[in-house]
Amino acid sequence: MVRGNALGRDFRRLWGAYAVSAAGSAVGMGALPLVALLVLHCSAFQVSLLAAMSAVASALIALPLGVRIEHRYKRPVMITADLVRCAVLASIPVAMAVDGLTFTQLCAVGILQTAASVAFDAASGAHLKALVPPAHRLRANSLLETTTWISVSAGPPVGGLLIGVLGAAATMVADALSFLGSALGIRRVRQPEPAPPVRAAGSHPGRDIAAGWQYLLRHPGLRPLFFNALLFGGSVMMASPLMAVLMLRDLGLEPWQYGLALGLPCLGGVLGSRLAPPLTRRLGQRRVLLLSGVLRTCWLVLLPLAPSGAPGVFTVVAADFGLLLSAGVFNPSYTTYRMAATPDAFMSRVGTSWSVGAKTSQAAFMIAGGILAGAAGVRGALLIAGLLCVTSALLLPWQEARTAAAIPAPSAEAASDAHRA
């Protein structure tokens, strides 16, 4: 088995920077809706609207960034994105200290933070592909996934405790500082980056953006995985802000209990991410993608059935554990497949297109969730989200040719870009 040491010193530096960022983000997980609920006393619709506006506006900002990131060195982009996230998150406790926090500021922070996250992810995928040899990429993605779930399992309980003792601003400070630590860690990576693809003479931004979408939507393996991700991720994000309302208002949980209910299920993600490499070696990538892709869809429908009191908390934790166990297996497998299926000259554009599509669809689902919660109640909206999540299994790449090892040749423009690179 390939250990972290076998992946090289620079990967360990990148991994350390990622761990710092993941830990801070986990402590601050759900901080924006919590601030909206506990400090500004927003409604369930406003909480959903906050998340939806952040997703839509950040997608519009990030869409042209994909082309720019494609033709730039990736490490400076990642560092800049971390510093932006640090600055905007730090603005919230500052505003709270002078009693000047508004819902508009929360929306602005959500937009800028999410746009910076899309830019970071677009650059980091291409950066990791260049840093890690193909034979080690599943292991590298599995280690990063494990780090995410370990952080998320411990972070929300710590964040809930900090909110209970020091107030909501404490988690914002921790999250902001984590992005500063991540930027410093990425700066320590020493391996020179390969030269980015050279932009073709006379290229047009619109055509460059469209090329990323065309490659994604024409690829027989990536296309079904993309649409599956839209429906699955949209359903989960539709439920996410509503779960804060359900647990804090309907079930009457304290903030530390809410954090515990968010954190404990993430141990399932830790276990799943550790299982991904051995399962892939035993069953093959295709079977792992399909089995874990189906299993992750059947848990969300249990959430609206949660009763009040301790049984309700147990139901939420058990359902989330099952979902995240399956997702922990699925995520590194599909991420590794996407790396292999995408030429270097298209990595950032495909990554940005994927993120923009996901953020936009999630925004639509979250707005729909807020509307449904007003019409059918929080539990009714959660039930609809669960049924949509189950339906997403139909969009997996069931035709065997779609996940075959052969990758279709890129378009003429892609070949030209790759040659210049």
C-alpha positions, 0 to 999 in steps of 0.5 A: 500500500502506498503511504503518504511518505511514498507520495513525496515530501511536497505532497506531504506539504500540500496535504498538511496545508489541506489539513489545516484548511479542512480543520478550520472549515470543519470548525466553522461548518454551518457557521453562516446559517448559524449566525443568520439564525442565532444572531440575525434571527433569520427565517428558514427561507432567508437561510436557504436564500443565503446559501442559494445566492452565494452559489449563484453569484459565485458561479457567475464570478467563477465561470470566466476564472476557469479559462484564466486559471487554465493558462496560469501557474496553479499554486499562486491561484490557490494561495490568492484564493486562500487569502481572499477567504481569510479576509472575507470571513474575518470581516464577520467577527469584526462587524459583530464586534461593532454591532454592524453585521447585516444580512447583506454582509452575510450574503456578500461573504458567502458569495466571495468565499464560494467563488474563491473556493471554486477558483481554488478547487479548479487550480488544485485539481490540475496542481495535484494531477501534475504533482502526483504520478498516475499510479498514486492518485487514487491513494492521494485522493483517498488521503485527502478525502480521509482528512476531510472526513476526520476534520468534519467529524471533529470540527462541528462539535468543537465549533458548537462548543466554541459557539456555546462558550465564546459566541458565533464569532469564534468559529469564523475566526478559526476558519479565517486563520485556517485559510491563512495557514493553508496559504503558508503551507502551499507556499512551502511546496518546492517542486516546480510546476509544469508550464501552463498551457499556452493560450492560442492566438486569437482565442476568444474567452467565450469559446474557451469557456465553451470548450470546457463545457463541450469536453465535459458534456461530450465525454461518455463517462464524465457526462452521466457522472456530472448529471448524477452529481447535479441531482445528488448534490442538489438534493443534499444541499436542498436538505442542508439548511433545512436540517439546521432549522429542523434540529435547532427549532423542531428538535430543540437541540442546543448548538453543541448538540447540533455540532455533534449531530453534524460531526459524528456521521463524518466518521462514516466518511473516514471509513469510506475513504479508507476503504476506497483503494482496497475496494477498487483493487478488489472490485474494479473502479466501475463497480465501486463507482456504481455500488457506492453511487447507489448506496449513497442515495438511499439515506436522505429520505430517513431524515424527515422521519426523525422524531423529537428528542434523543431518538430523533438525534439518533435517526439523523446521525445514523442516516448521515453516517450511512450517506457519508460512508458511501460518499467516502468510497465514491468521492476519491474514485470518481475524482481519480477517474475525472483526472484520468479522463481529462487532458491537462490542457482542460483540467481547470476548465472542466473543474470550473465547469463542474463546480459552476454547474454544481453550485448553480443547480444547488442554488436552485434546489436550495431556493426550491427547498425554502419555498417548499418548507414554507408550503409543506413544512420543513419535514415535507421539503426534506421528504421531497429532497430524499426522494430526489436523492434516490432518483439520482441513482438512475443517472449513474453511468450504467452503460459499461462503455461509459466508464471504460478505460479508453478516453475519447480524443479531445477536440482539435482545439484541445489537441492544439492547446495540449501541444502548445503546453 
